[in-house]
Amino acid sequence: MTTKSLSDISYLIDNELEHFNELFKKSLKSDIGLVDLITRYILKQKGKKIRPLLVLLSSKLCGGITERSYHGAALIELLHTATLVHDDVVDNAETRRSFPSINAVWKNKIAVLMGDYLLAKGLMVSMEGNDYDFLRIITDTVRRMSEGELLQISKTRRLNIDEKTYFRIISDKTASLLSTCCQIGAKAATDDEVKINAMEAFGENLGIAFQIRDDILDYIGTNKLFGKPLGGDIKEKKITLPLMYALKQAPSEKAKRIISLIKKGAKNVDVEEIIKFVQEYGGIEYAEKVAKEYSEKAKNNLNIFDSTDSRLGMEALVNFVIERKN
């Protein structure tokens, strides 16, 4: 399946995604005017919706989309949206998906409370559906995401990250949620532990490939409006896989200079130098190779399933993740 955009995949479950969107809108409703105003604002910020797509496709692949599939997709999208709102407060971000962020419009206090509200609504969706197994899974996911973020902060302060720690961070911060999407989607459709474990592993490998691609885009990104800004990780003093590899390959004096530029807070001219450094010493090529390896692992996790449209859609999603430009 040739994949240029997510719409090339989502057409497989267009009707189901439409039903999910209606459920998601209803789950956000409040009789408090300010809350309802902000949730309507959030709904205008149409993201990629990769996570509900993963939940529903996983269910379809494992036996069929059920009402529990929709509950799981709503739970995860509410949790994901809550983390984005909180992240924008932590990062003092002024925009999100080309819109002013919640904290930029309504200030930090309201943004933090809205994040809490979204998380609570997600928990309520599961409670109302008696999906207690989903709650057990998502609780561990929140723990992993929090630990991953805190580990990254501690390593950013010291600039002493190695590959083992890098993979622990991206596994916890990013891959854990995509793994949870696939695990919950599978559990909504089947009790077959082999299938559930395969989908959980698929999501983990897909998530790692996704994050490595995201880190590569920091050095080669072209869409600054809708994607992440070029050099954003560098300015935040994050040492990701492309830079990590280049630092190991470069002469020690050059590597020390790059670390010094990052430590003092890289300006635009410094960012340009660091990007050229990473390109010169093979950081992009190495990271692309590793992302490809994880994408192949993800595809191999699907080998236990028949070659249906759902499986082809999952494989196409892997291709989209590692080929995306923003």
C-alpha angles and dihedrals in degrees: 000000000000111000123199098151142000090263087068086065105030093061085078089071103020094137093046092049090051089053090048092052091054091049090047092052091049092048090058096052120120135173089223107097097216093048092049091048092053094045090053088052090051091051090057089061097080109195128186092276089213092150100058088041089056093048094050096042090049090053092047091049092049098049111304145315113281136180087265088058090061092047090052093047091050092047092053096043090050091049092046092049090049091053091050091052091049092044091055090055092049092047095041086233116181098196139037121188090346091306125105107266122251091252091049092054103033102019130244101291094057092042092054091048091048090053089052090048092053092049091049091050090053091053090048092054089057095043092051090052093044088238095153093151088061090053092054090052096045093047090059090045092055089050092052093046092051093047091048092052093048092047090052091050092051092049093045090057092055099031089219102124122144130192095264091054092043091057091046089053097048092042091055099035101043115002095052092066095046089047089051091051091057095041093051092044090053094045090052089060108032147018091213104123092198091060093042092051092047091053092046090053091045091055092048093052092042090051093052091049089047093054095045089052089049089052091049090052089061086070102035105021117141104182107071095167101057101015131056116293115261110261095011094134091049092054089049089052093242114155106207132177100280092051093039092056094045091051090055093049099045127084110271095248092055092045091051091052092052092049089049091053091051094046094054091049113269117248123206093272089049091049090056090052092048092049091051089048092053091048093047094052098046100256095137095048092047094049091047090052092051092046089052091051091054091045089055090049088053092051091048089055087065094058093098090064128081117254097263130149088262092057091045088050091053091049090049089051089056089053091049092051096054096039099045119124099206 
